[in-house]
């Protein structure tokens, strides 16, 4: 009797992130992946802004290198720092440390995997798409900075919505809203600093939105396998 409850409880407690790709959030992730592909095809080999990019730049003041002046430029640089190696490491290390202190190793794995795969996806896509800004050596689509902060916010939101993952429209809305806020803030910084075209920012957000739910599912699936095997084992084989 004791062995049965010990094997079943962890399985129930950690089940759920799988719903991130089987529920409403999965549909959002699928649409985001499709948009990344469409934009990548449209911008393949480009070296200049689209009409939409030019209009957005004109509104936010990022049409020239240097973008806006103080104090907004200082704010944009501070936000941009979060996507730089040092700033990113500090954010991820803090989140991982918090997860480990709370004895949630699976959450720590998701933080590292979600953010790492999200940023890694942008690194793979950039040479494939071949869009450039301010010179042929500066690949721009999709924005890695935007993908990083969006992925980080999505992972944190997934963890904060509960062990059972986002449920229905409310849970999905909370996770997507967190990604929109984080992606919007970083995207604004990239645009006003003229580091990316506005459409690069959209591509970065969509990349993270497509990758993180799938990563959460994979992490959950991999972690649940030993538990499921233990639950299915004969009673005499259980601890």
Order of alpha helices (4+ residues) and beta strands (2+ residues): alpha-alpha-alpha-alpha-alpha-alpha-alpha-alpha-alpha-alpha
